[in-house]
Amino acid sequence: MVAVKHHQAEPFLKAIDPKLCAVLFYGPDAGLITERGQMLSKALAKKDNPPGEVLSFEDADLDGDPDRLSVELQTMPMFGGRKIIRARTGRRITTALLKPLIEAGGLQGFLIVEGGDLRPDEALRVLFEKSPIAAAVACFGDESDGLEALATRILRSHGLSIAPDVLAVLVSRLGADRALSRGEVEKLALYVAGRKTVEADDIEQSVGDASDLRLDKIPEAAASGDAARAVTDADRAIASGEGAQAVLLAVQRYFLRLHRLRATIDQGRSAEDAMRSMRPPIHFKAQPVLMGQLRVWNAAKLNAALSEIASTIKACRQTGSLDETLTERLLLRIAFMGRGRA
């Protein structure tokens, strides 16, 4: 039985137990889930001689051949190393499909599953945590210490140094999503190419506010009662390649942050103190909007919204084909709630 907490993930992944045949990555940070899935698949493939083959599976890959995932995992390779299968959960890749494979054991390949934000009692997470041949790894948004290590590591790989106070400025603009954060730091490194040190002005000129990027604008609009902007931004994000469930996770993440702020204020601290206590830090551009929303959203309304969000995420996982409709309906409901006063 292996349940790997967020802070245990890095050392766990560096030395995978050879008895394991399957790993589930889950949590609210979709970018981190994808990054860890890529890193683990590449590391496992390199261990074999000759190297293993990495295959990726989405729902569409099983539409014409529902048994393909099972066949690939249970077939012994004839020439190369074992097959490393990366599978993203959806309408076909579900607990019902994976449970017989995990419970039977003896997989010839290695299964890496990229899931969503799973509760402790959800069947897929329980399956991986309780199996002797599997593990479930939590992937939560980076705290400031994690972001500092990520940024420093990337910049150092480009031959760049950064002073602690400048690093703090950079970290304040990261954190919405691991992939977004990594992309922003890589962009900064390219901007500074040819020099040795990153300055604060380089960050101002080249780094967008990753915590305020496209997806977080959607729940921001909904929480402010602007239904039209929330739905329009969601449609644009989906049209550009984002999944509806990624939008839902961004909405959930945003309202969990509002809920934490609300709880801190209800304990007697000022809104300003609550903002300063948040990790990762809230960018100064987002603070006035959140201040206004906290005057509208009390604990009861936030609990109701989070319940609606969780129900919608569950419904999307069960139906698949109605993701966009359910997401739009949720945004309209939240925007209606955001128009009243607490």
N, C-alpha and C positions, 0 to 999 in steps of 0.2 A: 504494500500500500504506500504510494508516494504522492503526497500533496505538497507541491513546492510553492512556498510563498514568494512574493515579489522580490524581497531582498535576498532570497536564496537562489534566485534563478541563474545568475551569472556563474557562480561556482558549480552549480549543478550541471549546467550545459557544457562546461569545460571538461567535465569528467563523467560522461554518461555511463551509468551502470550497464555492463554488457548483457545483463539479464533482461533489460528492457527492449521491447519491440515496438512500442508506440508511445507517443507523447502528444498531449493536448495542450495547446496554448489558448488561454481564454482571458477575458478582461475588457475594460472599456477603451483601451488604447489599441485601436486597429493597426496603426502604423508599427507599433512595437511587436504585435503578434506576427505581422508579415515579416518584419526584420528578423525576428528570432527563428521563424520557420525557414527562411532562406539560409541563415547562418548555420542552423543545425543540419539541414539537408546537405549543404556543401561540405561541412566537416565530416559527416558520416560517409559521404561518397568517397572522400579522399582517403579514409582509413582502409578501404579495401584495395587489394591488388589483384587484378586490375581494378580501377576505380568503379564504384557503383554508379547506377543510372538513376537520375532524378526525374520523376514524372509528376506533373501537376494535374489535379482533377478538380473540375467544377461540376455543378449539376448538369450542364449541357453535355459533358463528356459521357454521361451515363444515360442520356435520353434514348439513344439507340441500342445500348448494351448495358442493362442494369447490373449485370454480374461482373463487369470488367474490373472494377476495383478489387473485388474478392479474388478474381483469377490472378491479377498481377501480384497481390500480396502473398498468395499461397503457392505460386509457381517458383520452383527452384531455378536460379539462373544457370544456364549451361556454359557460358563462356566468361562473362564479365563478373563484376562484384554484384552484391545484392541490390535490389531495386529499392530506392528511397521514394516513398509515395507522399506527396503533399496534397492534402484534401481540405477544401474549404466547405464548412457546413452550409446547408441550404435546404431546399425542398426534397432533394433526393439523398444527399449525404447527411444522414440523420443518425440518431442513436439506434433506431431499429436496424439500420443497415450495418452499423459498426459493432453492435453488441455481440453477434455471433462470432465475429472474427476475434474480438478481444477475449471473450470468454473461452473460446476453443484453444487459444494459444498456439504455439508452434508456427508463427508467421515466418515465411521465408524472406520477406522484405521488411522494411521499417516504415511504420505509418506515422506521419506527422499531420495532426488535425488542427486547423486554424478555426477556432470557434468564436462566439460572440461574448457578451458580458453575462456569464452564467452565475446564477445563484448557487449557494452551497448544496441545495437540495435538488438541483436540476439533474436529470437522469444521465446526460452525457458526462458531466463533471464527476458524478458519483461513480460511473462506470470506470473512468480512467484512474480515479483516486484509489479505488478499492482493488483494482486488478494487480496481481503480482508481476505482470509483464508490462505495465503501463504507468504513466505519470501524468499529472495535470499541473501545468505551470501558470501561475498568475501573472498577468501583464497589465499593470496599472500605470497611469500617467506618471511621468518622471517628477520627483521632488527636486528641489533646487540642487541638492548635492549630486543627484544622478545627472542632471543637466550640465552641471559644471564639469563632471568627468567626461561626459559625451563631447562637449564642445572643446575641452582641452585636448582630448585625444585626437579629434579630427584636425584641429589646427596644428597640432604637433606633427601629424603625418604630412602636413604641407610645409613643414619647416618654419612655422609661425609661433611666436610667443604672445601672451596676453597678460596684462597686469590684473591683479585681483579686482580692483575697482572697475576696470573696463569689462572684465568677465561678468561681474554682477549686472552691468547694464545689458550685456548680451543675454544672460539667463532670464532677465525680466521679460524678454520678447519671445521666449520659447515656452514649450510645454503643452500646447494643445494636443499634439500627436507626435510620436517618436519620429515617424517618417518626415513630417513637416519640419520638425526641429533639425533633423540631420540635413535636410535640404537647404535650410536657411544658413546653417554653419558652413556647408560646402560652398554656397554662393558667396558668403563673406570671404572665404579663403581665396576664391578666384578673384574677387575684387581687390584683395590686398597682394595678389601675386607680384613677386619682384621685390617685396620688402620683407623685413624680418619680424616686425611687431604690428599687432592690431591696435588701432587707436579708437577712442570712443566715436569720433566723427565717421570712421569707416562703418561702424554699426548703424549710425543714423542714416547714412547714405545708401546702404546696400541691404540691410536686413529688414524684412517686413515683420509685422507683429504676428508671429505664428499663432498666438493664442487668440487673435482676432481675425484669422483668415476665414475664407469662404464658409466653412461649415458652421463655425461659431456665430456667424452673422445671422443664421437662420433662427436659432432659439433666442438670440438677442431681440430680434424683431418680434417674435411671438410673445415673449415675456413682456414686451412693451405695448402689447395690444395691437400691433401692426400686422394684421392677417395677410393683407395683400403682399407686403414686402416679404414676409416669411414664406409664403407659398411660392412666390416668384423666384426667390433665391434658392429654394429647395428644388424647383423645376430646373433651374439653370445648373445646379450642382449635379443633379442626376443626368441631365442631358450631356454634361461634360465627362461623364464616366463614373461618377460616384454612385454607390449603391444606396437605395433607400434606407437600408439598415444602418449604413454609415451615418446618414443624416439623423436617424433615430438615436444612435449612440451619442452623437454630438449634443442633441437635445437633452438626453439623460445626464450627460456630463455637466452641462451648463446648469441644469436645475439642481443637481447635487451640490454644486458650488454655491448657488443661491441659498440652498437649505442650510449649508454649513454656516454661511454668513448670518442667516436669520437666527439660527440657534445660538451663535456667539452673542448677538445683540440681545436676544431674549434672556441671556444669562447676566445681563447688566452692563455689558461693554458698549462703548460708542461705536457707531458705524465706521468711523475712521480707524479705531483700534482693530475692529474686526477685519477691515481691508488689509491693514498692515500685517495681521497675523497669518494671512493666507499663504500657503506654499503649494506650488510655485507662486511668486508674487503676481499680483494683479497689475497689469500695465496701467499707467496713469490715464491713458485715453479711455479705458473701459470703466474706470471708477465712477464718473458722473452718471453713466447709464445705469450701473448697478445700484447706485444710491437711489435713483428714482424708482427702480423696480422694487427695492426693499420697502418703499413706502406703500406699495400696492400689495406685495406678496407676504402675507403672514404665514405662520407655521401650518395652519389648517389648509390654506389654499395650496401651499407647496406640497404637502403630503398628498392632497388630492391629485395634483398635477403629476407627481412621481408615480402614483398608482396608475393613472391613465397611460403614462409613458411605458411602464412595465407591461401593462396589458397589451398595448399596441405592439411592442417588441415581440412578445410571446405569440400574438396572433400572426405577425409577419413570418415568424419561423415555422408556423404550422401551415400557412397557406402558400406563401412564396409568390404567387401570381398577383396578389393584391397589395404588395408592398407599398407602391406609390400612392394608391388610393387611401390606405390606412394612415400613411404618413401625413398626407394632406389633411385628412380629417382631424388627426391629432393636433396639427399646427393651428387649425381653425378653432378648436376647442380651447387650446391654451391661450390663444390671442383673445378670445372672448373673456376668459378668466382674468387676463391681464389688463382689461379696460376698466375694471372696478377698483375701488379703494379697499384697503385691508379692513 
